[in-house]
Amino acid sequence: MKTARLFKRSQGFTLIELLIVIAIILILIAIALPNFLEAQQRAKIANVRAGMRGVGTAIEAFRTERGVLLIDFWEDGGGVSSPASQRWREKFGRVGRDPAFQYKTFEECYFPLTSPAAYLTTLPIDPFNDPSRSVGFGENEKGLAYIYFDNDVLDPNPANHDHGVEYYAPGGPGQVLYGAVPLKSEEFALLSVGPDRFIERTNGYSTIRGIPYNPTNGTNSIGDMVFRSSGIPG
């Protein structure tokens, strides 16, 4: 007598079971993705802070050897007889473009750090900056690099020493600080536009520049990260 073999018919997932599995996967993604993006943003912020410290060290080495600061983005122009153009010829060894003519990108401020002595091996890059648009100053003031500015002797007008990055607004018994602390004489600073990718905000009646970034307000909150040569907070 032949023994009959019984084969159990394999069953696939039903439509309801597949929908349940997909729903669970989507829920897990919804939970994990924000945490992943948050961690990615925090890592980027940490890299920016470390990068600015490295660039600051290079600028200090340059100042020690050359006896001058860089030419920031708002000290350019003015023609070949301008103090900026004179510094470019006499102190910078004509490295980069003559600041007698206006710079086009933030990176141009750093060209003297690359040659003949390589204070920087590569130009600094702000991962939050967008070279395709202005980040808040003039129409052509854009680029990839951190924004370099200083309180230098090139511009004799004290009102221009911080180039509008600091901002004080009246309030209470004195002044309420909204922006970066004003720079001391011969102090320089580097600014990253931060997660909001802008250097400028309007508070309803005026423009505020250089609002300090604070991660306690949220990783993607408004504000700019500032490195100062004095070491004090932005």
C-alpha positions in Angstrom: 0.0 0.0 0.0 1.4 3.3 -1.1 1.7 5.9 1.6 0.1 9.1 0.5 2.2 12.1 1.0 0.5 15.1 2.3 1.8 18.5 1.1 0.9 21.5 3.1 0.0 24.4 0.8 2.3 27.3 1.4 0.5 30.5 2.1 1.7 34.0 1.3 1.0 37.2 3.2 -2.5 38.6 2.9 -3.0 42.2 1.8 -3.9 43.2 5.4 -0.7 41.7 6.7 1.4 43.5 4.1 -0.3 46.8 4.9 0.4 46.2 8.6 4.1 45.5 7.9 4.4 48.6 5.7 2.7 50.7 8.4 5.1 49.5 11.0 8.1 50.3 8.8 6.7 53.8 8.1 6.3 54.4 11.8 9.9 53.3 12.5 11.1 55.6 9.8 9.1 58.5 11.2 10.7 57.9 14.6 14.3 57.3 13.4 14.6 59.9 10.6 14.3 63.0 12.7 16.8 61.7 15.2 19.2 60.9 12.4 18.8 64.3 10.8 19.2 65.9 14.2 22.4 64.0 14.8 23.7 64.9 11.4 23.0 68.6 12.0 24.7 68.5 15.4 27.8 66.9 13.8 27.8 69.7 11.1 27.7 72.4 13.8 30.5 70.8 15.7 32.6 70.6 12.5 31.9 74.3 11.8 33.1 75.3 15.3 36.3 73.2 15.0 36.9 74.5 11.4 36.6 78.2 12.5 39.1 77.6 15.3 41.6 76.2 12.8 41.1 79.1 10.4 41.5 81.5 13.4 44.8 79.9 14.2 46.0 80.3 10.6 45.0 84.0 10.7 46.9 84.6 13.9 50.0 82.9 12.4 49.7 85.2 9.4 49.4 88.3 11.6 52.4 87.3 13.6 54.6 86.9 10.5 53.1 89.8 8.4 52.1 92.2 11.1 48.7 92.9 9.6 45.2 91.3 9.4 43.5 90.2 6.3 41.4 92.5 4.2 37.8 91.7 4.9 35.0 91.7 2.4 33.9 95.3 3.1 37.4 96.9 3.0 37.8 96.1 -0.7 37.2 98.6 -3.5 38.4 102.2 -3.5 41.0 101.9 -6.3 44.7 101.3 -6.4 45.5 104.2 -4.0 43.3 102.7 -1.2 44.8 101.4 2.0 43.5 97.9 1.2 45.2 97.8 -2.2 48.4 99.1 -0.7 48.4 96.4 1.9 47.8 93.8 -0.8 50.9 95.0 -2.7 53.3 95.6 0.3 52.2 92.9 2.8 50.4 90.2 0.9 52.9 89.7 -2.0 50.1 90.4 -4.5 48.5 87.0 -3.7 44.9 86.9 -4.8 43.0 89.6 -6.5 43.8 93.3 -6.0 41.2 94.6 -3.4 41.2 97.9 -5.3 38.3 96.1 -7.1 35.5 94.7 -5.1 35.6 91.0 -4.1 33.0 88.7 -5.5 33.1 85.9 -3.0 33.9 85.5 0.7 36.7 83.1 -0.2 38.8 85.9 -1.7 39.6 87.3 1.8 41.5 84.1 2.5 43.7 83.9 -0.6 46.8 85.5 1.2 46.7 82.6 3.6 47.5 80.1 0.8 50.7 81.4 -0.7 53.7 81.6 -0.5 53.4 80.2 3.0 50.5 77.7 3.3 48.8 78.9 6.5 45.8 77.1 5.1 46.1 74.0 2.8 42.5 74.5 1.6 40.1 77.4 1.6 37.6 77.3 4.5 34.2 76.1 3.7 31.0 76.9 5.6 28.7 73.9 5.0 25.7 76.1 5.7 26.6 78.8 3.2 25.0 78.8 -0.3 27.2 80.2 -3.0 24.3 80.7 -5.3 22.7 83.5 -3.3 23.4 86.4 -1.0 23.2 85.4 2.7 21.9 88.8 3.8 24.3 91.7 3.0 24.7 93.1 -0.6 23.5 91.4 -3.7 27.0 90.2 -4.7 28.2 89.2 -1.2 28.1 85.5 -1.3 30.4 82.5 -1.3 31.3 79.2 0.4 33.6 80.4 3.1 33.1 81.7 6.6 32.5 85.4 6.6 35.7 87.2 7.8 35.4 90.6 9.4 37.5 92.7 11.7 37.9 96.0 13.5 40.9 97.1 11.5 42.7 100.4 10.9 42.0 100.3 7.1 38.7 102.1 7.6 39.0 105.2 9.7 35.3 105.4 10.3 34.5 103.6 13.6 30.9 103.1 12.4 32.2 100.7 9.8 34.5 98.6 11.9 32.0 95.8 12.4 30.2 96.3 9.1 26.8 96.1 10.7 27.4 92.6 12.1 26.8 93.8 15.7 23.5 95.4 16.6 22.3 97.2 19.7 18.7 98.1 20.3 17.4 100.4 23.1 15.6 98.7 25.8 15.2 99.2 29.6 18.0 101.0 31.4 20.7 101.0 28.7 21.1 98.7 25.7 19.8 95.3 24.9 22.2 93.3 22.8 20.7 91.4 19.9 23.7 90.8 17.7 27.3 89.9 18.1 29.3 91.8 20.7 31.2 94.7 19.0 34.8 93.9 18.2 37.7 95.5 20.0 40.4 97.4 18.0 42.4 94.9 15.9 40.1 92.1 16.8 38.8 89.8 14.0 36.0 87.3 13.8 34.7 84.6 11.6 31.0 84.0 11.1 29.1 81.0 9.9 25.5 81.7 8.7 24.3 78.7 10.8 21.5 76.3 10.2 19.1 79.1 9.2 21.5 80.0 6.4 21.1 83.7 6.8 23.1 86.4 8.4 20.3 88.9 8.5 16.9 89.0 10.3 14.3 91.8 10.6 12.7 92.3 13.9 9.8 94.4 12.6 11.5 97.8 12.5 15.1 97.3 11.7 17.7 94.7 10.5 19.6 92.6 12.9 22.8 91.0 11.9 24.9 88.4 13.7 22.3 87.1 16.1 24.2 84.5 18.2 23.2 80.9 17.5 22.1 78.9 20.6 21.3 75.2 20.2 19.1 75.3 23.3 16.6 77.1 21.1 16.6 74.0 18.8 19.3 72.6 16.5 17.8 74.4 13.5 17.1 77.7 15.3 18.0 81.1 13.8 21.4 82.6 14.5 25.0 82.7 13.4 28.0 81.0 14.9 30.9 83.4 15.6 34.5 82.8 16.4 36.4 85.7 17.8 40.1 86.2 18.1 39.7 87.3 21.7 38.0 84.0 22.6 35.0 85.6 24.1 31.5 84.5 23.0 30.1 85.9 19.8 
